[in-house]
Amino acid sequence: MIEIVGSQDVAEYRTAQLLRKIILNEWPDLQDSAAEHVTIVVAAKCFGCAVQDIDLVVIGNLRKPRPLPPIKGIKDSKYVLSFIWTIEVKSHSAERVSFPGGKVVVPYHGGIQKDATEQAFKQLHSLRDYIKRNLNRTPFITSLVWLENVSKSAFPNIEFINIVGSDSTWSDFLVANAGPHREWLIRPGNDVIQTFPLTINQQYTITQEICTLFSAPQPSTPLDRKRLERITRRVIDDQQYAERLGSQLLLFRGRGGTGKTITLIRLAIDLHLNLLKRVLFLTYNVALVADIKRTLSILQTPVDSDGAVVQVRTVQSFMLELMRDGGIISAIDKSALDNYDQHLNSLYDLISAFSAEDSPAFDFVFIDEAQDWPERERDIIFLLYGPEKTVVADGVDQLVRSSHATDWTARIGNVPKQVVPLRRSLRLKHGLASFANALAEEMGLTNWSLQANRELSGGKITVLVGSLRSLSQPLSELLASAESNGNQPVDSLVCVPFTTKFSQHTKHVVEMIGGTGFDIWDGTDDEERRSFATSVRQMRVVTYESCRGLEGWNVYCLQLDRLYDQKLSLFDGSGDLLQSQEDAARAYAASWLMIPVTRAIDHLVLHVEAPDHPVAEFLKSSIASLGNDFETTLIES
């Protein structure tokens, strides 16, 4: 049996159908076989890997070895029992393809030459890493490049090349797959190519697990589906700024919970789906990149493709890659990160000499959480794409990367700009928005306000005061409530102060979540937050530094007094005529508290360890000021 898995709306699906015909021309009995399978996965997703989208993944799972065509240099008969291939599909005509050193190089958007062989090799490693991470198996995988419009006669005369063409047969595919096995096959006794060195029955079972890994949809929750409904509403036709996209700088400005990130995602998907545009989506936050990629995966939106795409990246990974490609750094490593600001200046000078064809090929660049980017990053983006191709979300005073706000309307020359203010809460229920305003007032943030949305009625606030251990029982009960009202653990968010993964505080939080029976997506871990939660049973844990832009039905903010003290000590600014340096530092720390306070949709749990800490007094005074209008709870140990 041959099964095609994946979206039918992409060009690669037609390629998969063609491959199916090619296979049946030589293996016609596979059509009706219930015991033997070839699965063709279209636009396969390797979530959290260096390359996330693969044009085709072909998984062969046979019950007995089938003979291979003759292989040059090998006299004995050889067989294939199972195989896994990645296939990078290129539709370029023969005159647009070159083969330097046996590699496949094709022109890309803007005249840039792209190494398809290297791209296929990276896909192989991403697929292997993805299977290993999810199934704890390491299969042998082969990468192929399929040139749909190039005949075999145009290929370079190189043995065991991993290229197939417009007139390639199934035998050609099998021989190309056998190339990487050649040294192994010429040894006596090595006669059968297989994905795992196991028995036939063991291999069959494991290979079927891999097929299931790619055929199962990305799990979602009711909250995900509500969010997707908001995202997929069309925005281009019914907004006044839409007709000026591409001719002006567009900037959305609003505080936490006003829908900035959702607005950017909606607009990016609209441009991708309806206008077939390539959109680069940049943010500083690795955890937010993972969250957005999870959303796009549920929507089956490609993030790695030669065509229309919404590519989500951290700004640092984007800039560091440009630095490496431009010869400013030799590798993306700790040294490059340590000297990042200095390298930004060198990159700016280099890009100033770019021609338009040199820029990475995107039609628009979207900047999320842009309010505290280094000005040099802003200038580089404008040099590459122009302010008119830039769409920005500005969180006003949610400053994480710097204590100073960045003006994105500066240095745009004569390019028109449109600033769209977002004042109304689209995340926080009415009670939570009212609490956020009360807390900001208690902390002296006179310019901070959020327009509460009465249509989003309800909202609960729970304040816990005392050590984590003394509050283990009520906190564990609150964590367990993440599964209430039809929600799943992945809909909740736990925020903790920055610390090491080995600290007793971190271990205690992990133990409490584990005690509920939930799994953990640990966004405090550098490696894990590069992927995203792949199970609805995973509760998300992030540091406060990574929570900006994220949201949860329930949000648990632990040790807020530690966060406040950390930021108070890290303040590097100064006062002015109206404010002493001490007051400025307190305002800076208070502004940091407002970031996690605006992450929750329904239930906000706020924890402070020290009962005499100013934050404890701020929280208790704020819930007291709400009176009996909203559901509030105070628990002190």
Secondary structure in CASP SS format (residue, H / E / C, confidence):
PFRMAT SS
TARGET T0000
AUTHOR 0000-0000-0000
METHOD secondary structure of the structure
MODEL  1
M C 1.00
I E 1.00
E E 1.00
I E 1.00
V E 1.00
G C 1.00
S C 1.00
Q C 1.00
D C 1.00
V C 1.00
A H 1.00
E H 1.00
Y H 1.00
R H 1.00
T H 1.00
A H 1.00
Q H 1.00
L H 1.00
L H 1.00
R H 1.00
K H 1.00
I H 1.00
I H 1.00
L H 1.00
N H 1.00
E H 1.00
W C 1.00
P H 1.00
D H 1.00
L H 1.00
Q H 1.00
D H 1.00
S C 1.00
A C 1.00
A C 1.00
E C 1.00
H E 1.00
V E 1.00
T E 1.00
I E 1.00
V E 1.00
V E 1.00
A E 1.00
A E 1.00
K E 1.00
C C 1.00
F C 1.00
G C 1.00
C C 1.00
A C 1.00
V C 1.00
Q C 1.00
D E 1.00
I E 1.00
D E 1.00
L E 1.00
V E 1.00
V E 1.00
I E 1.00
G E 1.00
N E 1.00
L E 1.00
R E 1.00
K E 1.00
P E 1.00
R E 1.00
P E 1.00
L C 1.00
P C 1.00
P C 1.00
I C 1.00
K C 1.00
G C 1.00
I C 1.00
K C 1.00
D C 1.00
S C 1.00
K C 1.00
Y E 1.00
V E 1.00
L E 1.00
S E 1.00
F E 1.00
I E 1.00
W E 1.00
T E 1.00
I E 1.00
E E 1.00
V E 1.00
K E 1.00
S E 1.00
H E 1.00
S E 1.00
A H 1.00
E H 1.00
R H 1.00
V C 1.00
S E 1.00
F C 1.00
P H 1.00
G H 1.00
G H 1.00
K C 1.00
V C 1.00
V E 1.00
V E 1.00
P E 1.00
Y C 1.00
H H 1.00
G H 1.00
G H 1.00
I C 1.00
Q E 1.00
K E 1.00
D E 1.00
A H 1.00
T H 1.00
E H 1.00
Q H 1.00
A H 1.00
F H 1.00
K H 1.00
Q H 1.00
L H 1.00
H H 1.00
S H 1.00
L H 1.00
R H 1.00
D H 1.00
Y H 1.00
I H 1.00
K H 1.00
R H 1.00
N H 1.00
L H 1.00
N C 1.00
R C 1.00
T C 1.00
P C 1.00
F C 1.00
I C 1.00
T E 1.00
S E 1.00
L E 1.00
V E 1.00
W E 1.00
L E 1.00
E E 1.00
N E 1.00
V C 1.00
S C 1.00
K H 1.00
S H 1.00
A H 1.00
F C 1.00
P C 1.00
N C 1.00
I C 1.00
E C 1.00
F C 1.00
I C 1.00
N C 1.00
I E 1.00
V E 1.00
G C 1.00
S C 1.00
D C 1.00
S C 1.00
T C 1.00
W H 1.00
S H 1.00
D H 1.00
F H 1.00
L H 1.00
V H 1.00
A H 1.00
N H 1.00
A H 1.00
G H 1.00
P H 1.00
H H 1.00
R H 1.00
E H 1.00
W H 1.00
L H 1.00
I C 1.00
R C 1.00
P C 1.00
G C 1.00
N C 1.00
D C 1.00
V E 1.00
I E 1.00
Q C 1.00
T C 1.00
F C 1.00
P C 1.00
L C 1.00
T C 1.00
I H 1.00
N H 1.00
Q H 1.00
Q H 1.00
Y H 1.00
T H 1.00
I H 1.00
T H 1.00
Q H 1.00
E H 1.00
I H 1.00
C H 1.00
T H 1.00
L H 1.00
F H 1.00
S H 1.00
A C 1.00
P C 1.00
Q C 1.00
P C 1.00
S C 1.00
T C 1.00
P H 1.00
L H 1.00
D H 1.00
R H 1.00
K H 1.00
R H 1.00
L H 1.00
E H 1.00
R H 1.00
I H 1.00
T H 1.00
R C 1.00
R C 1.00
V C 1.00
I C 1.00
D C 1.00
D C 1.00
Q C 1.00
Q C 1.00
Y C 1.00
A H 1.00
E H 1.00
R H 1.00
L E 1.00
G C 1.00
S C 1.00
Q E 1.00
L E 1.00
L E 1.00
L E 1.00
F E 1.00
R E 1.00
G E 1.00
R C 1.00
G C 1.00
G C 1.00
T C 1.00
G C 1.00
K H 1.00
T H 1.00
I H 1.00
T H 1.00
L H 1.00
I H 1.00
R H 1.00
L H 1.00
A H 1.00
I H 1.00
D H 1.00
L H 1.00
H H 1.00
L H 1.00
N H 1.00
L H 1.00
L C 1.00
K C 1.00
R E 1.00
V E 1.00
L E 1.00
F E 1.00
L E 1.00
T E 1.00
Y C 1.00
N C 1.00
V H 1.00
A H 1.00
L H 1.00
V H 1.00
A H 1.00
D H 1.00
I H 1.00
K H 1.00
R H 1.00
T H 1.00
L H 1.00
S H 1.00
I H 1.00
L C 1.00
Q C 1.00
T C 1.00
P C 1.00
V C 1.00
D C 1.00
S C 1.00
D C 1.00
G C 1.00
A C 1.00
V E 1.00
V E 1.00
Q E 1.00
V E 1.00
R E 1.00
T E 1.00
V H 1.00
Q H 1.00
S H 1.00
F H 1.00
M H 1.00
L H 1.00
E H 1.00
L H 1.00
M H 1.00
R H 1.00
D H 1.00
G C 1.00
G C 1.00
I C 1.00
I C 1.00
S C 1.00
A C 1.00
I C 1.00
D C 1.00
K H 1.00
S H 1.00
A H 1.00
L H 1.00
D H 1.00
N C 1.00
Y H 1.00
D H 1.00
Q H 1.00
H H 1.00
L H 1.00
N H 1.00
S H 1.00
L H 1.00
Y H 1.00
D H 1.00
L H 1.00
I H 1.00
S C 1.00
A C 1.00
F C 1.00
S C 1.00
A H 1.00
E H 1.00
D H 1.00
S C 1.00
P C 1.00
A C 1.00
F C 1.00
D C 1.00
F E 1.00
V E 1.00
F E 1.00
I E 1.00
D C 1.00
E C 1.00
A C 1.00
Q C 1.00
D C 1.00
W C 1.00
P C 1.00
E H 1.00
R H 1.00
E H 1.00
R H 1.00
D H 1.00
I H 1.00
I H 1.00
F H 1.00
L H 1.00
L H 1.00
Y H 1.00
G C 1.00
P H 1.00
E H 1.00
K H 1.00
T E 1.00
V E 1.00
V E 1.00
A E 1.00
D E 1.00
G C 1.00
V C 1.00
D C 1.00
Q C 1.00
L C 1.00
V C 1.00
R C 1.00
S C 1.00
S C 1.00
H C 1.00
A C 1.00
T C 1.00
D C 1.00
W C 1.00
T C 1.00
A C 1.00
R C 1.00
I C 1.00
G C 1.00
N C 1.00
V C 1.00
P C 1.00
K E 1.00
Q E 1.00
V E 1.00
V E 1.00
P E 1.00
L E 1.00
R C 1.00
R E 1.00
S C 1.00
L C 1.00
R C 1.00
L C 1.00
K C 1.00
H H 1.00
G H 1.00
L H 1.00
A H 1.00
S H 1.00
F H 1.00
A H 1.00
N H 1.00
A H 1.00
L H 1.00
A H 1.00
E H 1.00
E H 1.00
M C 1.00
G C 1.00
L C 1.00
T C 1.00
N C 1.00
W C 1.00
S C 1.00
L C 1.00
Q E 1.00
A C 1.00
N C 1.00
R C 1.00
E C 1.00
L C 1.00
S C 1.00
G C 1.00
G C 1.00
K E 1.00
I E 1.00
T E 1.00
V E 1.00
L E 1.00
V E 1.00
G C 1.00
S C 1.00
L C 1.00
R C 1.00
S C 1.00
L C 1.00
S H 1.00
Q H 1.00
P H 1.00
L H 1.00
S H 1.00
E H 1.00
L H 1.00
L H 1.00
A H 1.00
S H 1.00
A H 1.00
E H 1.00
S H 1.00
N H 1.00
G H 1.00
N C 1.00
Q C 1.00
P H 1.00
V H 1.00
D H 1.00
S C 1.00
L E 1.00
V E 1.00
C E 1.00
V E 1.00
P C 1.00
F C 1.00
T C 1.00
T C 1.00
K C 1.00
F C 1.00
S C 1.00
Q H 1.00
H H 1.00
T H 1.00
K H 1.00
H H 1.00
V H 1.00
V H 1.00
E H 1.00
M H 1.00
I H 1.00
G H 1.00
G H 1.00
T C 1.00
G C 1.00
F C 1.00
D E 1.00
I E 1.00
W E 1.00
D E 1.00
G C 1.00
T C 1.00
D C 1.00
D C 1.00
E C 1.00
E H 1.00
R H 1.00
R H 1.00
S C 1.00
F C 1.00
A C 1.00
T C 1.00
S C 1.00
V C 1.00
R C 1.00
Q E 1.00
M E 1.00
R E 1.00
V E 1.00
V E 1.00
T E 1.00
Y H 1.00
E H 1.00
S H 1.00
C C 1.00
R C 1.00
G C 1.00
L C 1.00
E C 1.00
G E 1.00
W E 1.00
N E 1.00
V E 1.00
Y E 1.00
C E 1.00
L C 1.00
Q C 1.00
L H 1.00
D H 1.00
R H 1.00
L H 1.00
Y H 1.00
D H 1.00
Q H 1.00
K H 1.00
L H 1.00
S H 1.00
L H 1.00
F C 1.00
D C 1.00
G C 1.00
S C 1.00
G C 1.00
D E 1.00
L C 1.00
L C 1.00
Q E 1.00
S C 1.00
Q H 1.00
E H 1.00
D H 1.00
A H 1.00
A H 1.00
R H 1.00
A H 1.00
Y H 1.00
A H 1.00
A H 1.00
S H 1.00
W H 1.00
L H 1.00
M H 1.00
I H 1.00
P H 1.00
V H 1.00
T C 1.00
R C 1.00
A E 1.00
I E 1.00
D E 1.00
H E 1.00
L E 1.00
V E 1.00
L E 1.00
H E 1.00
V E 1.00
E C 1.00
A C 1.00
P C 1.00
D C 1.00
H C 1.00
P H 1.00
V H 1.00
A H 1.00
E H 1.00
F H 1.00
L H 1.00
K H 1.00
S H 1.00
S H 1.00
I H 1.00
A H 1.00
S H 1.00
L C 1.00
G C 1.00
N C 1.00
D C 1.00
F C 1.00
E E 1.00
T E 1.00
T E 1.00
L E 1.00
I E 1.00
E E 1.00
S C 1.00
END
